Amino acid sequence: REIRAEEESPLLEAILREGIEVPTLCHHEAVKPYGACRLCLVEVNQEGWKPDWRKLTTSCNFPVLPGLKVFTDTEKVRRRRKLVMELHLARAPRSPEILGMAAEMGIPDTRFRKQEEDCILCGLCARVCEEIVGVHAITFHGRGGYKNMSTPFHEGSRECIACGACAFVCPVGCIGLHQAGGTRTIDRWGRTLDMARSKHSGIAFAPAYQLEHFRKRAGLPEGLYDKAPGEIPRKK
C-alpha cells in the first residue's frame, strides 16, 4: 500500500499508524528510538537502489524517506525476528511477556543457553528516567555478558524520586513498585520514599520527593500540593 508520513520521522511509527503489525519491546512514542530489542526489523529499498536490493534494518530508528519501499513480512524478516526472539527467550525464559510473544511467533523454546535473567536490557526505563522525568537515577553498567541496568554502585540512588515511570514502561514488568504504610518502594532499585498525604482527605498520593522535584522543574511555589484546588495560584 502507498502511505504518506513526515520525512525523517521514525519509520516504525508510520508503520504502526497504518495498522500494520510489527513486534517491539523497547519502543515508546514518548522517548527517542534506541533499537535495542531488534524485533521491529523490516526490509527497505531506498529510491535509487536496484529494485531487487534490500537492506534489513530496525524500523524504530530508520527515517521515513521519499520513495522508500518497506517490506514488513518477508521470509527473511520473519526468520530474523524469530532468531532475535529466541535470544530474548534465552535471557528471560520465565518472563510471561517474553513467553507470550514467543508463542505468538511460533517459538516453543530456544536453542540458546538460558540465563535465568528477567531484564532484557532494552534501556527503556533509563531513557524515560532521563528524557521524560529529568532524573538520571539508573543506567547501564558493564559490557558484554556482564552488562546490566542498575543504579550507581548498585546502591539505593538518591536521584530516584520513586515516580514509578520506569516500572510503568518496563515491557517485561521486572522492576516492580509497591505502596504500603505511607511509603512507595521501587523494588529493583531499592528506593523507598515517604508519600505525601492530601491535607484535606489524608490519602497518600505521591512521594513528597517526587512532588518537590516536579515543583522545582515547573517553577511553582512551595507547598503547592498542600493547598485546596481553589487556593492554587494560576499563572497568567
VOTI-997678 format. One line per field, with one value per atom (N, C-alpha, C): residue in one letter; x, y, z. Coordinates in steps of 0.1 Angstrom, whole numbers. Layout:
N
resn	c(A/...) $
x	c(X/...) $
y	c(Y/...) $
z	c(Z/...) $
REM end
This chain:
236
resn	c(R/R/R/E/E/E/I/I/I/R/R/R/A/A/A/E/E/E/E/E/E/E/E/E/S/S/S/P/P/P/L/L/L/L/L/L/E/E/E/A/A/A/I/I/I/L/L/L/R/R/R/E/E/E/G/G/G/I/I/I/E/E/E/V/V/V/P/P/P/T/T/T/L/L/L/C/C/C/H/H/H/H/H/H/E/E/E/A/A/A/V/V/V/K/K/K/P/P/P/Y/Y/Y/G/G/G/A/A/A/C/C/C/R/R/R/L/L/L/C/C/C/L/L/L/V/V/V/E/E/E/V/V/V/N/N/N/Q/Q/Q/E/E/E/G/G/G/W/W/W/K/K/K/P/P/P/D/D/D/W/W/W/R/R/R/K/K/K/L/L/L/T/T/T/T/T/T/S/S/S/C/C/C/N/N/N/F/F/F/P/P/P/V/V/V/L/L/L/P/P/P/G/G/G/L/L/L/K/K/K/V/V/V/F/F/F/T/T/T/D/D/D/T/T/T/E/E/E/K/K/K/V/V/V/R/R/R/R/R/R/R/R/R/R/R/R/K/K/K/L/L/L/V/V/V/M/M/M/E/E/E/L/L/L/H/H/H/L/L/L/A/A/A/R/R/R/A/A/A/P/P/P/R/R/R/S/S/S/P/P/P/E/E/E/I/I/I/L/L/L/G/G/G/M/M/M/A/A/A/A/A/A/E/E/E/M/M/M/G/G/G/I/I/I/P/P/P/D/D/D/T/T/T/R/R/R/F/F/F/R/R/R/K/K/K/Q/Q/Q/E/E/E/E/E/E/D/D/D/C/C/C/I/I/I/L/L/L/C/C/C/G/G/G/L/L/L/C/C/C/A/A/A/R/R/R/V/V/V/C/C/C/E/E/E/E/E/E/I/I/I/V/V/V/G/G/G/V/V/V/H/H/H/A/A/A/I/I/I/T/T/T/F/F/F/H/H/H/G/G/G/R/R/R/G/G/G/G/G/G/Y/Y/Y/K/K/K/N/N/N/M/M/M/S/S/S/T/T/T/P/P/P/F/F/F/H/H/H/E/E/E/G/G/G/S/S/S/R/R/R/E/E/E/C/C/C/I/I/I/A/A/A/C/C/C/G/G/G/A/A/A/C/C/C/A/A/A/F/F/F/V/V/V/C/C/C/P/P/P/V/V/V/G/G/G/C/C/C/I/I/I/G/G/G/L/L/L/H/H/H/Q/Q/Q/A/A/A/G/G/G/G/G/G/T/T/T/R/R/R/T/T/T/I/I/I/D/D/D/R/R/R/W/W/W/G/G/G/R/R/R/T/T/T/L/L/L/D/D/D/M/M/M/A/A/A/R/R/R/S/S/S/K/K/K/H/H/H/S/S/S/G/G/G/I/I/I/A/A/A/F/F/F/A/A/A/P/P/P/A/A/A/Y/Y/Y/Q/Q/Q/L/L/L/E/E/E/H/H/H/F/F/F/R/R/R/K/K/K/R/R/R/A/A/A/G/G/G/L/L/L/P/P/P/E/E/E/G/G/G/L/L/L/Y/Y/Y/D/D/D/K/K/K/A/A/A/P/P/P/G/G/G/E/E/E/I/I/I/P/P/P/R/R/R/K/K/K/K/K/K) $
x	c(8/0/9/3/11/6/16/12/21/16/23/27/39/44/54/56/65/80/86/100/109/118/127/121/108/102/104/103/106/97/103/96/86/90/81/68/68/56/46/52/44/37/45/40/29/31/21/8/10/-1/-11/-5/-13/-19/-17/-23/-16/-4/5/12/11/17/32/39/54/57/63/66/77/76/86/85/96/97/102/112/119/113/102/97/87/88/78/78/66/65/69/71/75/90/98/112/119/131/138/140/140/142/156/157/170/175/165/169/175/171/177/172/159/153/154/156/158/146/135/123/116/118/110/117/125/132/122/126/120/130/126/135/131/141/138/146/140/146/145/156/155/155/150/149/163/165/178/185/181/187/182/189/184/171/162/148/149/158/159/169/174/184/176/177/170/180/177/185/176/182/175/178/168/171/160/163/153/145/132/124/122/125/122/132/144/154/158/150/152/142/147/138/129/118/109/116/117/124/115/116/108/110/100/101/105/106/111/101/106/98/101/91/92/86/93/87/87/75/74/71/69/65/71/84/90/96/100/105/118/126/139/136/126/122/117/108/102/113/123/133/142/146/155/147/135/127/127/124/124/137/148/161/163/159/160/151/139/130/136/143/149/160/167/177/171/160/153/147/143/137/149/161/172/176/175/179/168/156/145/135/139/130/117/117/105/96/99/91/78/67/54/52/57/56/64/77/85/79/75/69/56/49/37/40/50/54/60/68/74/64/54/43/36/33/26/34/48/56/59/53/55/68/73/86/83/84/81/93/105/117/128/140/151/163/171/182/194/194/205/205/216/217/209/201/192/200/197/205/197/184/176/176/176/175/161/158/144/144/155/157/162/156/161/171/174/184/179/166/161/164/167/171/159/147/136/134/136/134/144/157/167/164/159/155/144/134/122/127/135/140/148/156/164/156/149/142/129/121/108/108/113/113/124/135/145/155/156/164/173/185/195/198/187/188/194/192/196/203/212/219/225/231/237/251/254/267/274/287/294/292/298/298/296/292/290/281/286/278/276/284/283/274/268/260/247/244/231/226/214/208/207/212/212/214/214/217/232/238/252/257/267/273/264/253/243/237/236/231/218/210/199/202/197/201/193/201/195/188/191/185/171/168/155/144/133/122/110/112/102/89/90/78/71/79/73/73/78/78/85/96/104/96/89/81/69/64/52/56/68/71/79/83/91/83/88/80/78/87/86/83/79/75/84/97/107/112/107/112/104/91/82/81/69/66/55/56/45/44/32/30/24/28/23/28/19/23/27/22/25/38/44/56/55/63/64/78/79/92/93/104/108/117/111/118/132/133/146/157/154/164/166/158/159/157/147/144/130/130/117/116/105/103/89/88/75/66/53/43/37/35/28/13/7/-8/-16/-27/-36/-40/-39/-42/-57/-65/-80/-85/-80/-85/-77/-64/-55/-49/-53/-49/-34/-26/-12/-13/-8/-10/3/14/27/38/50/62/64/67/69/81/91/104/100/91/87/80/71/63/73/83/92/100/104/112/104/92/84/80/78/75/86/99/110/111/109/110/100/88/77/78/87/88/76/70/58/61/53/56/56/63/64/50/49/37/25/27/15/6/11/3/-5/-2/-10/-22/-23/-34/-46/-58/-70/-70/-78/-78/-80/-90/-93/-82/-72/-61/-49/-49/-37/-36/-25/-24/-22/-29/-27/-19/-10/-1/-10/-7/-14/-8) $
y	c(-12/0/12/23/36/45/49/58/70/80/93/95/100/102/114/120/131/126/133/129/130/120/119/114/112/107/92/86/72/63/54/46/37/32/23/30/43/50/51/53/53/40/29/16/12/15/12/21/33/42/36/28/23/9/6/-7/-19/-18/-29/-34/-47/-53/-55/-49/-51/-53/-64/-66/-57/-53/-44/-45/-44/-44/-30/-24/-13/1/0/12/19/32/40/54/59/71/83/82/94/96/86/88/85/89/87/72/68/54/50/37/32/20/12/0/-11/-13/-22/-37/-38/-51/-58/-51/-56/-64/-63/-71/-64/-51/-43/-43/-54/-55/-55/-48/-48/-47/-49/-48/-35/-27/-15/-14/-7/-4/11/18/33/37/49/54/55/50/50/37/28/15/5/-6/-16/-22/-25/-29/-42/-50/-63/-62/-50/-49/-44/-51/-47/-47/-38/-37/-41/-49/-53/-43/-37/-26/-26/-20/-18/-6/-7/4/15/13/24/35/32/43/45/41/43/54/64/75/73/79/79/87/82/89/88/98/98/86/79/68/55/55/43/32/20/8/0/-4/-12/-25/-36/-49/-54/-56/-59/-74/-82/-96/-106/-104/-113/-125/-135/-147/-144/-135/-131/-123/-114/-107/-116/-125/-134/-143/-147/-156/-149/-136/-129/-125/-121/-118/-130/-141/-154/-156/-154/-155/-146/-133/-123/-127/-132/-136/-148/-157/-168/-163/-152/-146/-140/-133/-127/-139/-149/-161/-167/-168/-174/-165/-152/-143/-143/-142/-142/-153/-165/-177/-178/-171/-172/-160/-150/-138/-141/-139/-141/-133/-121/-113/-119/-123/-129/-142/-151/-163/-161/-151/-148/-144/-135/-131/-142/-150/-161/-171/-174/-183/-177/-164/-158/-159/-160/-161/-176/-185/-199/-205/-199/-203/-210/-223/-230/-230/-229/-229/-222/-222/-215/-225/-224/-233/-228/-215/-209/-212/-211/-214/-204/-208/-200/-193/-180/-173/-170/-173/-171/-156/-147/-133/-128/-116/-111/-98/-90/-78/-81/-76/-78/-67/-58/-47/-39/-35/-27/-12/-8/5/15/10/19/26/20/26/38/36/46/58/55/66/75/68/75/83/77/84/97/96/108/118/113/122/128/120/125/130/122/126/137/136/146/142/129/124/114/112/102/92/85/76/62/58/44/45/35/35/21/19/6/5/-7/-9/-21/-21/-33/-34/-45/-47/-62/-65/-79/-87/-98/-107/-101/-91/-85/-72/-69/-57/-59/-48/-48/-34/-33/-20/-18/-7/-6/9/11/24/26/38/39/31/23/14/4/2/-8/-6/7/11/20/21/30/44/48/61/72/82/94/103/100/107/102/90/84/91/95/102/92/79/69/73/79/83/71/60/48/47/57/58/46/42/31/18/16/4/3/15/16/13/16/14/1/-5/-18/-28/-33/-42/-56/-59/-73/-73/-61/-60/-65/-62/-68/-58/-45/-35/-36/-35/-37/-24/-21/-10/-14/-10/-13/-2/0/11/4/8/3/11/14/21/35/41/55/57/46/47/40/44/38/32/20/14/9/13/8/-4/-16/-28/-30/-29/-32/-23/-10/0/2/-5/-4/10/16/30/31/35/37/52/58/72/73/83/86/93/89/95/108/118/130/126/132/130/143/141/152/159/172/179/178/175/175/161/151/138/128/132/123/112/111/100/102/92/93/91/101/100/101/105/105/108/103/106/121/126/140/145/136/139/141/133/134/147/151/163/175/175/186/187/176/176/183/179/185/199/202/216/225/221/229/230/219/219/229/229/238/252/255/268/272/263/265/269/275/279/267/268/258/254/242/238/237/236/236/224/212/201/200/209/210/219/226/236/229/235/231/236/230/235/250/255/269/279/273/281/281/273/272/284/292/304/299/306/303/313/308/317/324/337/344/341) $
z	c(0/0/0/-5/-5/7/14/26/26/33/35/49/52/65/64/76/76/73/64/61/73/75/86/99/99/111/113/125/126/118/111/102/109/121/128/132/135/139/127/115/103/100/103/100/110/123/133/131/126/124/113/104/93/97/110/115/111/106/103/115/118/130/128/138/139/153/157/172/177/189/195/210/217/232/237/230/235/230/222/216/225/226/233/226/222/215/222/236/244/244/240/241/227/226/213/210/198/194/198/201/206/198/193/185/193/206/215/213/212/212/199/188/174/168/175/170/158/157/147/133/131/118/106/95/83/72/60/48/41/36/29/16/7/-6/-8/-8/-10/-25/-27/-40/-46/-58/-65/-64/-55/-53/-64/-66/-76/-70/-79/-74/-65/-68/-60/-48/-45/-34/-22/-11/1/13/22/34/46/55/67/78/84/94/105/116/127/122/123/118/127/140/150/148/144/142/128/119/104/100/92/89/77/77/65/54/42/31/19/10/-2/-11/-15/-24/-17/-4/3/2/-1/-1/11/18/31/30/34/34/48/54/68/71/61/64/54/51/42/49/42/49/57/51/58/70/70/82/93/89/99/105/97/102/112/109/117/130/129/141/151/145/154/161/153/159/171/169/180/192/189/199/207/201/208/217/213/222/234/232/244/253/247/255/262/257/264/276/274/286/297/293/303/300/303/299/308/319/328/327/318/317/310/316/310/297/297/284/273/276/266/261/270/267/258/261/253/239/237/224/216/223/216/211/219/215/203/203/191/178/180/168/165/172/170/175/186/192/205/206/218/228/223/231/224/230/224/223/213/211/219/225/231/246/253/267/275/284/292/303/306/315/328/328/340/345/336/340/338/342/340/332/332/325/311/300/287/282/290/287/275/275/264/267/279/282/283/281/281/294/305/318/320/316/318/309/297/287/292/298/303/316/324/336/332/322/317/309/299/289/294/301/305/319/328/343/346/338/341/352/355/365/359/364/359/370/374/386/382/370/365/352/349/337/335/323/320/327/332/338/330/329/324/309/303/289/286/274/270/279/284/292/306/310/323/323/312/311/319/326/334/336/340/343/358/363/378/381/394/400/401/403/405/417/415/425/431/423/427/441/445/458/456/466/465/460/449/443/449/453/459/448/436/425/422/425/422/431/424/431/433/430/431/424/412/405/399/396/391/376/369/354/348/355/350/350/362/363/354/351/342/328/323/309/306/317/315/308/296/288/293/303/309/324/329/343/353/351/361/371/371/380/393/393/404/413/417/425/435/448/457/468/473/483/495/506/519/531/540/552/549/539/536/529/523/516/502/493/480/478/473/471/456/450/437/440/438/443/437/424/418/421/424/427/443/451/465/470/464/468/475/487/494/499/496/500/506/515/522/512/513/505/511/503/507/509/519/521/518/513/510/523/523/535/539/529/531/532/525/526/534/536/543/535/522/514/509/510/505/490/482/468/459/465/457/466/463/471/472/484/486/478/477/470/455/450/436/433/442/441/441/450/451/438/433/420/409/407/396/399/412/416/411/414/410/395/388/373/367/373/368/373/383/388/396/403/411/426/433/447/456/468/477/484/488/495/486/473/464/466/468/469/483/492/504/503/492/490/484/487/480/466/457/443/441/449/448/453/461/466/458/447/439/429/430/421/407/398/384/377/368/360/349/347/337/324) $
REM end
